[in-house]
Amino acid sequence: MATLNNFCENSMTRDKLEALLKKGADLIRTKVDYKYLLLLLFLKRVSDKWNYTRDKLYREFIEEGFDRKTAAELAEDPDNHDFYLPHECRWEYVRENVNEIPERLSKAFKRLADENPQLKGVIDRFEFMEFTINRENLNLLSQLVELFSTYDLSRVSPDVLGDAYEWVIRYFAPQKAKEGEVYTPREVVKLLIEMLDPKPGEDVYDPACGSGGMLITSYKHVEERYGRAEAKKLFLYGQENNPTTYALAEMNMILHGILDTKLEVGDTLERPRFKEGGYIKRFDVVVANPPWNQDGYGEERLKKAEFSHERFPFGYPPNNSADWAWIQHMLASCKETGKVGIVIDNGALFRGGREKKIRKRVLEKDLLECVILLPEKLFYNTGAPGAIMIFSKNKEERRRGKVLFINASGEYDKHPEVRKLNILADENIERIASTYRDFREEKGFSRIVDLKEIKDNDYNLNVTLYVFPEEEIEEIDVEMEWRELKEIEKEIDEIEKRIEAYLEVIQ
């Protein structure tokens, strides 16, 4: 049996892997879509891991007394691997002939999807033949393949591998934001999950899951607090409308070592995919950053949607913004003991018309727990600050009839890599999350407001209406300032006398 190449690189670090991907990113820049970089990372990992597992099993079977032929057959048995990997799907075969790399990659992904049902509709959505329409891109692809061949990825931890995968998505986020793709900064996701605090045995649902960041962060949250075994008891569900983004989410989950996630493709507002007992399935934690101010989802369209009456009981939003359609769908998808967390456009807090009517009815049901004003310039696709809203169908006694407002507009650091952007640092996240957990008031930062006051403000949820950061007022010592002023006047008088003396000499 063949031995692993570059065996010494099995302890590959996060920094090494990110440096490898940075080289790949610099190679492709804007010439081709960054998704091909992620596909190569995926195939290299799957292939290296398959080789490693096969070689390890082969040695074990030989030690158990099997002959070489039988040991080889058992070592390649699909039941002993995460995925079945035919010869033409393996990395060493793909890179064997430089001129055939595009064709071999295309066939490899199609065959891999055919042989592994869980990859159908995921890795076979991309066509490498389109990558190499011109000769320059063929050379580029061969360079990328050789770059990935530098390291063995068989025993890189899922956390390191998954984080590297997300690094690529984050690295290209500023560029893709200009094309309309939405990326939620992982610091914002972490804050949201810290507040919602999913636990082992619960289910988490993201109806606009993108590349899966909120679901993965939920898994890591449970893993850090309760251990990997307990994290595996967390049930993750997500729906994504864009087929390509859905495929990225599936690969993201696999590389993070999270294999039991249930992801679906489709328009959530029109046709939610997860159903149970003749209705939409309900979850313990519902979390999302849906497209802000999404147009085209007014009354006419949503009335025809599945379970329309049940999902939009507070009314239909205006045609130019689906923000409150998403909120209602998420509330309808939440168990009676569950919580909802959403990142939303700040305008959803105070706009009038249909949105105000829906907002009023939601507040009258006492479903809103907390509203957080985020700092500006956190998001790649907009400089607007954005907001987080937390809802609960079963508030604690101390929270009933009240809403906690947190003005976190000043809680940020400068982004270390992207000029003109800000980030939430760990201490910012902890301050905001602990204020929510403790239901705490802090002058100029947070305030607990009765629903009556919100009603008196015409159901306006604009955070600055209820809590505004206090400006530091510098105390002035009038007597000392007066003495300093007199000293300055004295110095000016002396300077004027010297100048007059100089002028007399000159004349």
C-alpha positions, 0 to 999 in steps of 0.5 A, a space after each residue: 500500500 502507498 504511504 502518505 505523502 508529507 507525513 511530517 505535515 500531519 500536525 499542520 497548524 491553523 496558521 499554516 493552513 490559512 497561509 496556504 489558502 492565502 496563497 491560493 486566494 492571491 492566485 485567483 483574486 478576481 479571475 475566478 470565483 473563490 468557491 473553486 478554492 473551497 472545492 479544492 480544499 474539500 476534495 483534498 481533505 476527503 482524499 487525504 483522509 480516505 488514504 490515511 484511513 485506508 492505510 491504517 486499516 490495511 496495517 491493522 488487518 495485516 496484523 490481525 492475520 489477513 492476507 494482503 489481498 483481503 486486507 486491501 479489500 477490507 481497507 477500501 470497504 465503503 463502510 469503513 469510510 465517511 465517503 466512498 472514494 473511487 480511484 478517479 476521485 482521488 487527489 493523486 489521480 486528478 493531478 496525474 496529468 496537468 492537461 486533463 486536470 479540469 476534466 478529471 476534477 469535473 468527473 471526480 466531483 460528479 462521481 463522488 456525488 453519485 456514489 455518496 447520496 449526502 453529497 448529491 446536489 452539493 459538490 456536483 453544482 460546480 463545473 471546472 470545465 468552465 474554469 478553464 475556458 482560456 489557457 491562462 485559467 488552465 495554468 492557474 488551476 494547475 498551480 492551485 492543485 500543486 499548491 494544495 498538494 504541498 500538504 497532507 490534510 488527513 489529520 488536520 482537526 475539523 475545527 482548524 479545517 472548518 475555520 480555514 474554510 470560513 477564512 476563505 469566505 470571510 477573506 472574499 466577503 468585501 468583494 462579494 458584498 459588492 455583488 450582493 452576497 451577505 456575510 454575517 461577521 462571526 463576532 455578531 454571530 457569536 454575540 447572538 449565540 451567546 445570548 440565546 445559549 443553546 444546550 445539548 438536546 435542543 434543536 437550532 433552526 436558521 431559516 436563512 442559513 447562508 454558509 451555515 455560520 450560525 449553526 456551526 457557532 451554535 455547535 461550538 458553543 455547546 461543545 465548549 461548555 459541555 464537550 463534543 459528546 454533548 454537542 453531538 446531541 444538538 440538532 441543527 436545521 437550516 434552509 437556504 434559497 441560493 443553491 450554490 450557497 446551500 452547497 457551501 453550507 453543506 461542505 462547511 458542515 462536513 469540514 467542521 466534522 458536523 455530519 448530522 445537520 439537516 439542510 434544505 434548499 428553497 424559499 423559506 417565506 414561500 415554502 418552509 421545508 421543515 414540517 411536522 404533524 401537518 404544520 411547520 416544525 418548531 424549534 427550541 432556538 430560531 436564529 437568523 440574519 435574513 436579507 434586510 429590506 428584501 422586496 417582493 414579499 408583500 401581501 399578494 405573494 405571502 397570502 399564497 405561501 404555505 401556512 400563510 395564515 398561521 405564520 403571519 398572524 400579525 399582518 403582511 409587511 409592505 412589498 419593499 421590506 420583508 423584515 417583519 415577515 421573517 420575524 413572524 416566520 421565526 416566531 411561528 417556528 419557535 416552540 412555546 418554551 423557545 427563543 428567537 434571535 434575529 439580526 435586522 435592519 435598524 429601520 425595522 424598529 421604527 418604520 410606520 405603515 404596515 410594519 408599525 401595525 405588526 410591531 404593535 401586535 407583537 409588542 401587545 403579545 409581550 414577545 419581545 425581550 431585548 433590542 440591541 443597537 449595534 455599532 456601525 460599519 460591522 457589515 461588509 455590505 452596508 455601513 448601517 449599524 443594524 440591530 439585534 432583537 431577542 424574542 421569547 414566548 415564555 418570558 421570565 417573570 422579571 422580564 414580563 411587560 418590559 423590554 431591555 434596550 441596549 445601546 452598544 453603538 460604542 462597543 467596537 474595535 477597529 477591524 485589524 484587516 479591513 480599513 473603514 470596518 469595525 469589529 466586536 471584540 471579546 470584551 464587547 461581546 461579553 459586556 452586551 451578552 452579560 447585560 442581557 443575561 442579567 437583565 441589567 440597567 447601566 446608565 448610558 448603556 442599557 435600560 429596562 422599559 415598560 411596555 406602556 412607555 413604548 406604547 406612549 412612544 407609538 410603538 417606536 423601538 428606536 434604541 436611542 429613544 430610550 437609552 443614549 450614551 452619556 458624553 463625558 463632561 470635563 470638569 473645569 477648575 474656573 479659578 485655575 483656568 483664570 490664573 492660567 489666562 492671566 499668565 498668558 496675557 502677561 506673557 503676551 504683554 512682555 512679548 509685545 514690549 520686546 517687539 516694540 523695542 526691536 522696532 525702535 532699534 531697527 528704525 
